[in-house]
Amino acid sequence: RSDAILWGPIAAYAKSVHHRPVRILDIATGAGDIPIQLWKRAQKTGLAVQIDACDRSPQAIQFAEAKRKRVGAGVTFYTADIIADGISEEYDIITNSLFMHHIDLSLSARLLSNLREKASMIIVSDLERSRMGMLLAYIACNALSRSPVVRYDGPRSVAAAHTIPEFQRLVSSVGMDDAQFTRHWPMRFRMVWRKYANGHDPNS
């Protein structure tokens, strides 16, 4: 349900823009589940969106594209290394889920600094590091999977994640002091940063 965490701010933005589709980019999209689910939500609610999604792994994009074709989703997938190459186009909204805990603070800062130049809104959803999160990850991974990879990776991912105060300091360091944070189950946080007070460019 990662798409559910992202959808609220996206829907609010889309409802405020009436004369064109809202341009959305999902970075580090992996298997493409999130942008496809966001597209489905937009279809159900009648909101006009144009969704792109990228990942540096060609294999991931190939998998995502096959899934897109099966469901007929209006999502454009492409291969790109956002950290190394940046983003060439501007978007209304850039989203990212469960990726920031995979890279160190310096790379996170560089990535967010690049994103804020290319988007009116940035939405990040990630794991929140806590003792409870570690315990839940350990219990869930061992109860729901026999895979040694899953049982190892789940708790390690939570251990590598940020606390909300840590991520607040990170975004402040790149000029995103007014980012808003909310907690979401299970042990995740959502950060929403808006370039403009009402969430969209008044000149767009």
Residue pairs with C-beta under 8 A, 6 or more apart in sequence:
2 33
2 34
2 37
2 97
2 98
2 125
3 33
3 34
3 37
3 38
3 41
5 97
5 125
5 184
5 188
5 190
6 34
6 38
6 95
6 97
6 123
6 125
6 190
7 38
7 41
9 93
9 121
9 123
9 192
9 199
10 22
10 24
10 38
10 49
10 93
10 95
10 123
11 41
11 45
11 47
12 199
13 22
13 92
13 93
13 120
13 121
13 199
13 200
14 22
14 42
14 47
14 48
14 49
15 47
16 198
16 199
16 200
17 92
17 200
17 204
20 48
20 204
21 48
21 49
21 50
22 47
22 48
22 49
22 50
22 92
22 93
23 49
23 50
23 52
23 90
23 91
23 92
23 93
24 35
24 38
24 49
24 50
24 51
24 52
24 91
24 92
24 93
24 94
24 95
25 51
25 52
25 53
25 54
25 87
25 89
25 91
25 93
25 94
25 95
25 119
26 34
26 35
26 38
26 51
26 52
26 53
26 54
26 94
26 95
26 96
26 97
27 53
27 54
27 55
27 82
27 94
27 95
27 96
27 99
27 115
28 54
28 55
28 56
28 82
28 96
28 97
28 99
29 35
29 53
29 54
29 55
29 60
29 61
29 64
29 77
30 55
30 57
30 60
30 64
31 60
31 63
31 64
31 67
32 53
32 60
32 61
32 63
32 64
32 65
32 67
32 68
32 75
32 77
33 67
34 53
34 95
34 97
35 51
35 52
35 53
35 73
35 75
35 77
36 64
36 67
36 68
36 71
36 73
36 75
38 49
38 51
38 95
39 49
39 51
39 73
39 74
39 75
40 71
40 73
42 48
42 49
42 51
50 74
51 74
51 75
51 76
52 75
52 76
52 77
52 78
52 91
53 64
53 75
53 76
53 77
53 78
54 61
54 77
54 78
54 79
54 80
54 82
55 61
55 64
55 77
55 79
55 80
56 79
56 80
56 81
56 82
56 84
57 79
58 79
61 77
61 78
61 79
64 77
65 77
67 73
68 75
68 77
82 111
82 114
83 103
83 107
83 110
83 111
86 114
86 118
87 94
87 114
87 115
87 118
89 118
90 118
90 119
91 118
91 119
91 120
92 119
92 120
92 121
92 200
92 201
92 204
93 119
93 120
93 121
93 122
93 123
94 115
94 118
94 119
94 121
94 122
94 123
95 122
95 123
95 124
95 125
96 122
96 123
96 124
96 125
96 126
97 124
97 125
97 126
98 125
98 126
98 127
99 126
100 108
100 124
100 126
100 161
100 162
100 167
101 126
101 127
101 129
101 157
101 160
101 161
101 162
102 160
103 111
105 170
108 170
109 170
109 173
109 174
112 122
112 170
112 171
112 174
112 176
113 174
113 175
115 122
116 122
116 174
116 175
116 176
116 193
116 195
119 195
120 194
120 195
120 196
120 199
120 200
120 201
120 204
121 192
121 193
121 194
121 195
121 199
121 200
122 176
122 179
122 191
122 192
122 193
123 190
123 191
123 192
123 193
124 167
124 190
124 191
125 184
125 188
125 189
125 190
125 191
126 161
126 162
126 167
126 188
126 189
127 133
127 157
127 158
127 161
127 187
127 188
128 161
128 162
128 163
128 164
128 183
128 187
128 188
128 189
129 158
129 159
129 160
129 161
129 162
129 163
129 166
130 158
130 163
130 187
132 187
133 158
133 161
133 186
133 187
134 155
134 158
134 159
136 186
136 187
137 154
137 155
137 157
137 158
137 187
138 154
138 155
140 154
141 150
141 151
141 153
141 154
141 155
142 151
144 150
145 151
158 187
162 170
164 181
164 183
164 189
167 181
167 189
167 191
168 179
168 181
171 177
171 179
171 191
171 193
176 193
178 193
178 194
179 191
179 192
179 193
180 191
180 192
180 193
181 189
181 190
181 191
182 189
182 190
182 192
183 189
183 190
184 190
195 201
196 202
